[in-house]
């Protein structure tokens, strides 16, 4: 298996899905479940960091043009609307 530094977002997400299925199946012992859970947490943090990095790059690219401005993702807009209601 690749080290976390060399893993791509897609590989990390696929592995996280595998871990989720294994934990949901419940066919593994507690010790193995804990190991998989720990690996899953690290993979989730890695994926989150990659998504944050990608969002920052998009924001930079949009600001470079001068005509376009960064807009929040749809999730953020929904949260704002709910907070105002």
Residue frames as a rotation matrix with the C-alpha (Angstrom) as fourth column:
UNK 1
0.579 0.816 0.000 0.00
0.816 -0.579 0.000 0.00
0.000 0.000 -1.000 0.00
UNK 2
-0.030 -0.578 0.816 1.23
0.481 -0.724 -0.495 3.51
0.876 0.377 0.300 -0.80
UNK 3
-0.662 -0.196 -0.724 2.19
0.733 -0.371 -0.570 5.87
-0.157 -0.908 0.389 1.97
UNK 4
0.305 0.873 -0.380 -0.30
0.755 -0.465 -0.462 8.64
-0.580 -0.146 -0.802 2.70
UNK 5
-0.057 -0.402 -0.914 1.96
-0.168 -0.899 0.405 11.28
-0.984 0.177 -0.017 1.11
UNK 6
-0.899 -0.365 -0.240 1.93
-0.300 0.117 0.947 9.45
-0.318 0.923 -0.215 -2.24
UNK 7
-0.519 0.787 0.333 -1.73
0.736 0.610 -0.295 8.46
-0.435 0.092 -0.896 -2.20
UNK 8
-0.867 0.322 0.379 -4.16
0.045 -0.709 0.704 10.22
0.496 0.628 0.600 -4.48
UNK 9
-0.588 0.741 0.325 -7.54
-0.775 -0.403 -0.486 11.51
-0.229 -0.538 0.811 -3.34
UNK 10
0.232 0.731 -0.642 -9.31
-0.867 0.454 0.204 8.86
0.441 0.510 0.739 -5.42
UNK 11
-0.269 -0.416 -0.869 -7.22
0.009 0.901 -0.434 6.03
0.963 -0.125 -0.239 -3.93
UNK 12
-0.985 -0.107 0.132 -7.81
-0.118 -0.131 -0.984 7.31
0.122 -0.986 0.117 -0.41
UNK 13
-0.303 0.950 0.080 -11.55
-0.941 -0.284 -0.185 7.61
-0.153 -0.131 0.979 -1.00
UNK 14
0.215 0.331 -0.919 -11.75
-0.576 0.803 0.154 4.11
0.789 0.496 0.363 -2.48
UNK 15
-0.618 -0.508 -0.599 -9.88
0.193 0.641 -0.743 2.68
0.762 -0.575 -0.298 0.52
UNK 16
-0.878 0.355 0.320 -12.14
-0.461 -0.449 -0.766 4.60
-0.128 -0.820 0.558 2.90
UNK 17
0.086 0.940 -0.330 -15.17
-0.970 0.155 0.189 3.04
0.229 0.303 0.925 1.16
UNK 18
-0.055 -0.201 -0.978 -13.62
-0.127 0.973 -0.192 -0.44
0.990 0.114 -0.079 1.58
UNK 19
-0.930 -0.348 -0.114 -13.06
0.087 0.092 -0.992 0.19
0.356 -0.933 -0.055 5.28
UNK 20
-0.543 0.801 0.251 -16.61
-0.830 -0.468 -0.303 1.47
-0.125 -0.373 0.919 5.70
UNK 21
0.264 0.643 -0.719 -18.05
-0.713 0.632 0.303 -1.66
0.649 0.432 0.626 4.09
UNK 22
-0.353 -0.485 -0.800 -15.86
0.155 0.813 -0.561 -3.93
0.923 -0.323 -0.212 6.25
UNK 23
-0.990 -0.011 0.140 -16.92
-0.132 -0.277 -0.952 -2.13
0.049 -0.961 0.273 9.43
UNK 24
-0.249 0.968 -0.017 -20.59
-0.969 -0.249 0.005 -2.17
0.001 0.018 1.000 8.43
UNK 25
0.068 0.225 -0.972 -20.44
-0.405 0.897 0.179 -5.91
0.912 0.381 0.152 7.72
UNK 26
0.394 0.067 0.917 -19.27
-0.916 -0.054 0.398 -6.51
0.076 -0.996 0.040 11.28
UNK 27
0.950 -0.016 -0.312 -17.45
-0.024 0.992 -0.124 -9.72
0.312 0.126 0.942 10.37
UNK 28
0.019 -0.999 -0.027 -14.12
0.140 0.029 -0.990 -8.65
0.990 0.015 0.140 11.87
UNK 29
0.107 -0.045 -0.993 -12.87
0.953 0.290 0.090 -8.77
0.284 -0.956 0.074 15.45
UNK 30
0.886 0.299 -0.355 -12.80
0.426 -0.828 0.364 -5.73
-0.185 -0.474 -0.861 17.71
UNK 31
0.120 -0.934 -0.337 -9.03
0.285 -0.292 0.913 -5.27
-0.951 -0.205 0.231 17.41
UNK 32
-0.604 -0.300 0.738 -9.17
0.766 0.039 0.642 -5.34
-0.221 0.953 0.206 13.59
UNK 33
0.421 0.829 0.367 -12.19
0.861 -0.493 0.127 -3.01
0.287 0.262 -0.921 13.66
UNK 34
0.737 -0.193 -0.648 -10.23
0.294 -0.772 0.563 -0.50
-0.609 -0.605 -0.512 15.73
UNK 35
-0.382 -0.921 0.079 -7.28
0.412 -0.094 0.906 -0.66
-0.827 0.379 0.416 13.33
UNK 36
-0.407 0.306 0.860 -9.56
0.896 -0.046 0.441 -0.10
0.174 0.951 -0.255 10.35
UNK 37
0.705 0.692 -0.153 -11.37
0.708 -0.678 0.198 2.71
0.034 -0.248 -0.968 12.14
UNK 38
0.329 -0.687 -0.648 -8.06
0.240 -0.603 0.761 4.43
-0.913 -0.406 -0.034 12.89
UNK 39
-0.681 -0.557 0.475 -6.97
0.565 0.012 0.825 4.07
-0.465 0.830 0.307 9.26
UNK 40
0.005 0.801 0.599 -10.35
0.962 -0.169 0.217 5.42
0.275 0.575 -0.771 8.16
UNK 41
0.745 0.220 -0.630 -10.02
0.485 -0.827 0.285 8.51
-0.459 -0.518 -0.722 10.33
UNK 42
-0.196 -0.912 -0.361 -6.60
0.167 -0.394 0.904 9.23
-0.966 0.117 0.229 8.84
UNK 43
-0.661 0.010 0.750 -7.94
0.742 0.155 0.652 8.72
-0.110 0.988 -0.110 5.32
UNK 44
0.444 0.886 0.130 -10.90
0.889 -0.454 0.061 11.02
0.113 0.089 -0.990 6.00
UNK 45
0.524 -0.344 -0.780 -8.53
0.232 -0.823 0.519 13.72
-0.820 -0.452 -0.351 7.28
UNK 46
-0.596 -0.780 0.191 -6.34
0.333 -0.023 0.943 13.27
-0.731 0.626 0.274 4.19
UNK 47
-0.323 0.563 0.761 -9.36
0.931 0.045 0.362 13.56
0.169 0.825 -0.539 1.85
UNK 48
0.701 0.599 -0.387 -10.60
0.679 -0.727 0.104 16.64
-0.219 -0.335 -0.916 3.69
UNK 49
0.094 -0.769 -0.632 -7.18
0.132 -0.620 0.774 18.28
-0.987 -0.156 0.043 3.37
UNK 50
-0.746 -0.348 0.568 -7.08
0.559 0.136 0.818 17.50
-0.362 0.928 0.093 -0.37
UNK 51
0.121 0.875 0.469 -10.56
0.965 -0.215 0.152 18.99
0.234 0.434 -0.870 -0.87
UNK 52
0.689 0.065 -0.721 -9.61
0.416 -0.851 0.321 22.11
-0.593 -0.521 -0.614 1.09
UNK 53
-0.368 -0.912 -0.182 -6.45
0.205 -0.270 0.941 22.46
-0.907 0.309 0.286 -1.01
UNK 54
-0.585 0.219 0.781 -8.46
0.811 0.150 0.565 22.11
0.007 0.964 -0.265 -4.22
UNK 55
0.541 0.839 -0.060 -10.98
0.841 -0.540 0.038 24.71
-0.001 -0.071 -0.998 -3.05
UNK 56
0.372 -0.492 -0.787 -8.17
0.190 -0.789 0.584 27.18
-0.909 -0.367 -0.200 -2.32
UNK 57
-0.699 -0.651 0.296 -6.70
0.388 0.003 0.922 26.62
-0.601 0.759 0.250 -5.80
UNK 58
-0.140 0.742 0.656 -10.08
0.964 -0.048 0.260 27.27
0.224 0.669 -0.708 -7.40
UNK 59
0.718 0.397 -0.572 -10.46
0.579 -0.797 0.175 30.46
-0.386 -0.456 -0.802 -5.36
UNK 60
-0.119 -0.860 -0.496 -7.00
0.137 -0.509 0.850 31.64
-0.983 0.033 0.178 -6.47
UNK 61
-0.739 -0.141 0.659 -7.75
0.638 0.167 0.752 30.90
-0.216 0.976 -0.033 -10.13
UNK 62
0.255 0.919 0.300 -11.05
0.949 -0.298 0.105 32.76
0.186 0.258 -0.948 -9.95
UNK 63
0.657 -0.047 -0.753 -9.41
0.367 -0.852 0.373 35.78
-0.659 -0.521 -0.542 -8.32
UNK 64
-0.405 -0.910 0.093 -6.62
0.492 -0.131 0.860 35.93
-0.771 0.394 0.501 -10.94
UNK 65
-0.290 0.349 0.891 -8.99
0.943 -0.057 0.329 36.82
0.166 0.935 -0.312 -13.76
UNK 66
-0.966 -0.077 -0.248 -10.27
0.153 -0.942 -0.300 39.90
-0.210 -0.328 0.921 -12.01
UNK 67
-0.579 0.806 -0.121 -13.69
-0.641 -0.359 0.678 39.50
0.504 0.470 0.725 -13.59
UNK 68
0.196 0.619 -0.761 -14.75
0.074 0.764 0.641 36.41
0.978 -0.182 0.104 -11.68
UNK 69
-0.263 -0.250 0.932 -15.19
-0.897 -0.293 -0.332 36.15
0.356 -0.923 -0.147 -7.95
UNK 70
-0.902 -0.099 -0.420 -15.25
0.047 0.945 -0.323 33.12
0.429 -0.311 -0.848 -5.72
UNK 71
-0.005 0.939 0.343 -18.67
-0.809 -0.205 0.550 32.03
0.587 -0.275 0.761 -4.56
UNK 72
-0.437 -0.153 0.886 -19.44
-0.784 0.548 -0.292 29.66
-0.441 -0.822 -0.360 -1.70
UNK 73
-0.961 0.129 -0.247 -20.38
-0.007 0.875 0.483 26.07
0.278 0.466 -0.840 -2.42
UNK 74
-0.178 0.984 0.009 -24.10
-0.246 -0.054 0.968 25.22
0.953 0.170 0.251 -2.41
UNK 75
0.043 0.149 -0.988 -23.74
0.802 0.585 0.123 23.57
0.596 -0.798 -0.095 1.01
UNK 76
-0.792 -0.424 -0.440 -22.54
0.605 -0.641 -0.472 26.82
-0.082 -0.640 0.764 2.53
UNK 77
-0.794 0.552 0.256 -25.44
-0.351 -0.760 0.547 28.73
0.497 0.344 0.797 0.98
UNK 78
0.086 0.855 -0.512 -27.97
0.147 0.497 0.855 26.27
0.985 -0.148 -0.083 2.44
UNK 79
-0.197 -0.232 -0.953 -26.42
0.949 0.199 -0.245 26.61
0.246 -0.952 0.181 5.88
UNK 80
-0.985 -0.175 -0.005 -26.60
0.173 -0.965 -0.199 30.40
0.030 -0.197 0.980 5.67
UNK 81
-0.438 0.892 0.107 -30.28
-0.374 -0.290 0.881 30.28
0.817 0.346 0.461 4.71
UNK 82
0.197 0.505 -0.841 -31.07
0.540 0.660 0.523 27.90
0.818 -0.557 -0.143 7.57
UNK 83
-0.542 -0.508 -0.670 -29.21
0.837 -0.252 -0.486 30.11
0.078 -0.824 0.561 10.03
UNK 84
-0.967 0.181 0.177 -31.30
-0.164 -0.981 0.108 33.13
0.193 0.076 0.978 9.01
UNK 85
-0.251 0.945 -0.209 -34.66
-0.039 0.205 0.978 31.36
0.967 0.254 -0.014 9.29
